[in-house]
Amino acid sequence: MWETSARLLKLLSLLQNRRDWSGTELAERLEVSQRTVRRDVDRLRELGYPVHAVQGVAGYRLGAGAALPPLLLDDEEAVAVAVGLRTAAGGSVAGIEETSVRALAKLEQVLPSRLRHRVNALQSVVVPLTAGGATVDPETLTAVAAACRDQHRLRFDYERPDGTASVRDVEPYRLVHTGRRWYLVAWDVERADWRTFRADRLRPRVPTGPRFTPRASPEDAAAYVSQAVASAPYRYQARILMRAPIYLVAEESSPTAGRLEAVDEHTCVLHTGANSLDHLALYVALKGFDFEVLDPPELRDHIRGLAERLIRATS
């Protein structure tokens, strides 16, 4: 009896971890026969869990029911959820603060003592530095995330930086959070190219479009967003050879202001951009490392002139 109950809990946990499972995969994970898997699935259905049969893969999917089933979390997942809820309670996503507090209260009530101490220890030394600016509707984030997960085409109204509006049709790939803003990495169907979109500027249209076949995508979505945000919108695109290890330069840089590329253990290349050569010159110079301008050529002359003015100011 205890063995059966433990197996049912493990089966429920597996169904929560991934959208679709084949009967063969579940049988291998549980180390039982497929007949036992079918019997256990029937038991879960009798207990009120909506486990649906999936056509084509001869498998199963945990559907949405009238009530949220108990979530089975391991220690690391429970700590991550608790810390995430505490962070959200601080206002990182618009309108979710109060809801996060209620969910956190329920979670901490059942957290084992050892995990509660870990959460408290981490949170006690973390001081959030919040910045003003646009926030994202939680419903927008969940709608976009679901489209990414289920590989459904997404249409949305999008506000450009100049305030004009457009309707975009995309194949959504990943959501990337920079710590200040959320970005969607997607294949723009009309433009036939990869694009990044600020999540606070888009409004999804429902229902979503048909499923799409994933295409070759940027290997590192975070690096792609960093490059797009740091340089693409600007007049001047710069490549700067920094004569310092990449980990030291990273401590003085923001992923939304520039992308770093390691050359060797002593040097790296900073990819960044700006609408002003003055801004580029000062941004690089004030990092405190020796550097060499690779591109654009006019930045070299501009820095030379700026250096002469600074020297004259001290004479």
C-alpha positions as CSV (number, residue, x, y, z in Angstrom):
1,M,0.0,0.0,0.0
2,W,2.8,2.4,1.0
3,E,4.7,1.5,-2.2
4,T,1.6,2.2,-4.3
5,S,1.0,5.6,-2.7
6,A,4.7,6.6,-3.1
7,R,4.5,5.6,-6.8
8,L,1.4,7.6,-7.3
9,L,3.1,10.7,-5.8
10,K,6.1,10.1,-8.1
11,L,3.9,9.7,-11.1
12,L,2.1,13.0,-10.3
13,S,5.4,14.7,-9.9
14,L,6.6,13.5,-13.3
15,L,3.4,14.7,-15.0
16,Q,3.9,18.1,-13.4
17,N,7.5,18.4,-14.6
18,R,6.8,18.0,-18.4
19,R,3.8,18.6,-20.6
20,D,3.7,15.3,-22.4
21,W,4.9,11.8,-21.4
22,S,4.7,8.6,-23.3
23,G,3.6,5.5,-21.5
24,T,7.0,3.9,-22.2
25,E,8.9,6.8,-20.6
26,L,6.7,6.8,-17.5
27,A,7.2,3.0,-17.1
28,E,10.9,3.3,-17.3
29,R,11.0,6.2,-14.8
30,L,8.8,4.3,-12.3
31,E,10.4,1.0,-13.0
32,V,7.1,-0.8,-13.6
33,S,5.2,-2.1,-16.6
34,Q,3.1,0.0,-18.9
35,R,0.0,-1.9,-17.5
36,T,0.9,-0.7,-14.0
37,V,1.2,2.9,-15.4
38,R,-2.3,2.7,-16.9
39,R,-3.7,1.4,-13.6
40,D,-1.9,4.2,-11.6
41,V,-3.2,6.8,-14.1
42,D,-6.7,5.5,-13.5
43,R,-6.2,5.9,-9.7
44,L,-5.1,9.5,-10.2
45,R,-8.2,10.1,-12.2
46,E,-10.4,8.6,-9.5
47,L,-8.7,11.0,-7.1
48,G,-9.8,13.9,-9.2
49,Y,-6.6,14.6,-11.2
50,P,-7.4,15.3,-14.9
51,V,-4.8,13.1,-16.7
52,H,-5.6,13.1,-20.4
53,A,-4.5,10.7,-23.1
54,V,-2.3,12.2,-25.7
55,Q,-2.8,11.0,-29.3
56,G,0.2,10.3,-31.4
57,V,2.7,9.6,-28.6
58,A,0.5,7.0,-26.8
59,G,1.0,9.0,-23.6
60,Y,-0.4,11.2,-21.0
61,R,-0.7,14.9,-20.0
62,L,-1.8,16.5,-16.8
63,G,-4.6,18.9,-17.6
64,A,-6.1,21.8,-15.8
65,G,-8.8,20.8,-13.3
66,A,-11.3,22.6,-11.1
67,A,-8.7,23.0,-8.4
68,L,-4.9,23.2,-8.3
69,P,-3.4,19.8,-7.5
70,P,-0.7,19.7,-4.8
71,L,2.7,20.6,-6.3
72,L,5.5,18.2,-5.4
73,L,8.7,20.2,-5.1
74,D,12.2,19.0,-4.1
75,D,14.3,21.0,-1.7
76,E,16.0,23.2,-4.3
77,E,12.7,23.9,-6.1
78,A,11.0,24.9,-2.8
79,V,13.8,27.3,-1.9
80,A,13.7,28.8,-5.4
81,V,9.9,29.3,-5.3
82,A,10.0,30.9,-1.9
83,V,12.8,33.3,-2.8
84,G,11.0,34.1,-6.1
85,L,7.8,34.9,-4.3
86,R,9.6,37.1,-1.8
87,T,11.2,39.0,-4.7
88,A,7.9,39.3,-6.5
89,A,6.3,40.7,-3.4
90,G,8.8,43.5,-3.6
91,G,7.1,44.8,-6.8
92,S,9.2,43.4,-9.7
93,V,6.0,42.5,-11.7
94,A,3.0,44.9,-11.7
95,G,0.1,44.0,-9.6
96,I,1.5,40.7,-8.3
97,E,2.8,41.9,-4.9
98,E,-0.3,41.1,-2.8
99,T,-0.8,37.7,-4.5
100,S,2.8,36.8,-4.0
101,V,2.5,37.5,-0.3
102,R,-0.5,35.2,0.1
103,A,1.2,32.4,-1.8
104,L,4.4,32.9,0.2
105,A,2.4,32.6,3.4
106,K,1.0,29.3,2.4
107,L,4.3,27.9,1.2
108,E,6.3,29.0,4.3
109,Q,3.6,27.4,6.5
110,V,4.5,24.0,5.2
111,L,8.3,24.5,4.6
112,P,10.4,22.1,6.7
113,S,12.5,24.0,9.2
114,R,15.8,23.3,7.4
115,L,14.4,24.9,4.2
116,R,12.9,27.8,6.0
117,H,16.3,28.6,7.5
118,R,17.9,28.5,4.1
119,V,15.3,30.9,2.6
120,N,15.6,33.3,5.6
121,A,19.4,33.3,5.4
122,L,19.4,34.1,1.7
123,Q,16.8,36.7,2.0
124,S,18.3,38.4,5.0
125,V,21.4,39.4,3.0
126,V,19.7,40.4,-0.2
127,V,18.8,44.1,-0.6
128,P,16.7,44.8,-3.8
129,L,17.6,47.9,-5.7
130,T,14.4,48.7,-7.5
131,A,14.3,51.2,-10.3
132,G,11.4,53.1,-11.8
133,G,10.1,52.4,-15.2
134,A,7.6,50.3,-17.1
135,T,6.3,47.1,-15.5
136,V,4.8,44.1,-17.1
137,D,1.3,42.8,-16.7
138,P,1.6,39.3,-15.2
139,E,-1.1,38.0,-17.6
140,T,1.1,39.1,-20.5
141,L,4.1,37.2,-19.1
142,T,2.1,34.0,-18.6
143,A,0.4,34.2,-22.0
144,V,3.8,34.7,-23.8
145,A,5.5,32.0,-21.7
146,A,2.7,29.5,-22.5
147,A,3.1,30.3,-26.3
148,C,6.8,29.7,-26.0
149,R,6.3,26.4,-24.2
150,D,3.5,25.1,-26.4
151,Q,5.2,26.3,-29.7
152,H,2.1,28.3,-30.7
153,R,2.3,31.3,-33.1
154,L,1.7,34.6,-31.3
155,R,0.1,37.8,-32.6
156,F,0.3,40.9,-30.5
157,D,0.0,44.7,-30.7
158,Y,3.4,46.3,-30.2
159,E,4.3,49.8,-29.4
160,R,7.6,50.9,-31.0
161,P,10.1,53.2,-29.1
162,D,8.8,56.2,-31.1
163,G,5.2,55.5,-29.9
164,T,3.8,54.2,-33.1
165,A,1.9,50.9,-33.0
166,S,2.1,47.7,-35.1
167,V,0.7,44.2,-35.2
168,R,3.4,41.5,-35.1
169,D,3.1,37.8,-36.0
170,V,5.9,35.7,-34.4
171,E,7.1,32.3,-33.5
172,P,8.0,32.8,-29.8
173,Y,11.2,31.2,-28.5
174,R,12.3,32.5,-25.1
175,L,11.6,35.1,-22.4
176,V,14.7,36.8,-21.1
177,H,14.8,38.8,-17.9
178,T,17.6,41.3,-17.6
179,G,16.8,42.2,-13.9
180,R,15.1,45.4,-15.0
181,R,13.0,44.4,-18.0
182,W,11.5,41.4,-19.8
183,Y,12.3,40.7,-23.5
184,L,10.8,38.2,-25.9
185,V,13.1,36.5,-28.4
186,A,11.0,35.4,-31.4
187,W,11.1,34.7,-35.1
188,D,9.3,37.6,-36.9
189,V,7.3,35.9,-39.6
190,E,6.8,39.0,-41.7
191,R,10.4,40.1,-41.6
192,A,11.8,36.5,-41.8
193,D,14.4,37.2,-39.0
194,W,15.0,36.9,-35.3
195,R,13.8,39.9,-33.3
196,T,13.6,41.0,-29.6
197,F,10.5,42.7,-28.2
198,R,10.1,44.4,-24.8
199,A,7.3,42.6,-23.0
200,D,5.9,45.8,-21.4
201,R,5.2,47.1,-24.9
202,L,3.3,44.2,-26.2
203,R,-0.4,43.1,-25.8
204,P,-1.1,39.5,-26.9
205,R,-4.1,38.8,-29.0
206,V,-6.1,35.7,-28.2
207,P,-6.5,33.0,-29.1
208,T,-2.9,32.1,-30.1
209,G,-2.1,30.9,-33.6
210,P,-1.4,27.4,-34.9
211,R,1.6,25.3,-33.7
212,F,4.9,25.8,-35.5
213,T,7.9,23.6,-36.1
214,P,10.9,25.1,-34.1
215,R,13.6,26.4,-36.4
216,A,17.3,26.8,-35.7
217,S,17.4,29.5,-33.0
218,P,20.1,31.6,-31.2
219,E,22.0,29.2,-29.0
220,D,22.2,31.7,-26.2
221,A,19.0,33.8,-25.9
222,A,20.4,35.9,-23.1
223,A,23.5,36.9,-25.2
224,Y,21.3,37.6,-28.2
225,V,19.1,40.0,-26.2
226,S,22.2,41.6,-24.7
227,Q,23.6,42.3,-28.2
228,A,20.3,43.5,-29.5
229,V,19.5,45.8,-26.6
230,A,23.1,47.1,-26.2
231,S,23.9,48.0,-29.7
232,A,21.2,47.5,-32.4
233,P,19.1,50.6,-31.7
234,Y,22.0,53.0,-31.8
235,R,23.8,55.1,-34.4
236,Y,27.3,54.0,-33.5
237,Q,28.2,50.3,-33.1
238,A,31.5,49.8,-31.2
239,R,33.9,46.9,-30.6
240,I,36.4,47.6,-27.8
241,L,39.3,45.3,-26.9
242,M,39.4,45.4,-23.1
243,R,42.9,44.5,-21.7
244,A,41.4,42.8,-18.6
245,P,39.9,39.3,-17.9
246,I,36.3,39.0,-18.9
247,Y,35.1,38.4,-15.3
248,L,36.6,41.7,-14.1
249,V,35.0,43.7,-17.0
250,A,31.7,41.9,-16.3
251,E,31.7,43.3,-12.8
252,E,31.7,46.8,-14.2
253,S,29.2,46.2,-17.0
254,S,25.5,45.6,-17.5
255,P,24.2,43.0,-20.0
256,T,21.8,45.6,-21.4
257,A,24.7,48.1,-22.0
258,G,27.1,45.7,-23.7
259,R,28.0,42.2,-24.6
260,L,31.3,40.7,-23.6
261,E,33.2,38.1,-25.7
262,A,36.3,36.4,-24.2
263,V,39.5,36.5,-26.3
264,D,41.9,34.8,-23.9
265,E,42.4,34.8,-20.1
266,H,43.7,38.3,-20.1
267,T,41.5,40.2,-22.7
268,C,37.9,40.4,-24.0
269,V,35.9,42.3,-26.5
270,L,33.1,44.6,-25.5
271,H,30.3,45.0,-28.0
272,T,28.2,48.1,-27.3
273,G,26.5,51.1,-28.9
274,A,25.4,54.7,-28.4
275,N,24.0,57.6,-30.3
276,S,26.9,59.8,-29.1
277,L,30.7,59.3,-29.5
278,D,31.1,61.2,-26.2
279,H,28.9,58.7,-24.4
280,L,30.8,55.7,-25.9
281,A,34.2,57.3,-25.0
282,L,33.3,58.0,-21.4
283,Y,31.4,54.7,-20.9
284,V,34.6,52.7,-21.8
285,A,37.1,55.0,-20.2
286,L,35.4,55.1,-16.8
287,K,35.6,51.3,-16.5
288,G,39.2,51.7,-15.3
289,F,40.8,49.3,-17.7
290,D,43.2,49.8,-20.6
291,F,41.5,49.3,-23.9
292,E,41.8,49.6,-27.7
293,V,39.1,50.8,-30.1
294,L,38.5,48.2,-32.8
295,D,35.4,49.9,-34.3
296,P,34.2,52.5,-35.3
297,P,37.3,54.3,-36.6
298,E,35.9,57.7,-35.8
299,L,35.7,56.8,-32.1
300,R,39.6,56.7,-32.1
301,D,39.8,60.3,-33.3
302,H,37.1,61.4,-30.9
303,I,38.9,59.9,-27.9
304,R,42.1,61.5,-29.0
305,G,40.5,64.9,-29.1
306,L,38.7,64.3,-25.8
307,A,42.0,63.3,-24.2
308,E,43.7,66.5,-25.4
309,R,40.9,68.6,-24.0
310,L,41.2,66.9,-20.6
311,I,45.0,67.4,-20.6
312,R,44.5,71.1,-21.3
313,A,42.0,71.3,-18.5
314,T,44.7,70.2,-16.0
315,S,47.5,72.5,-17.2
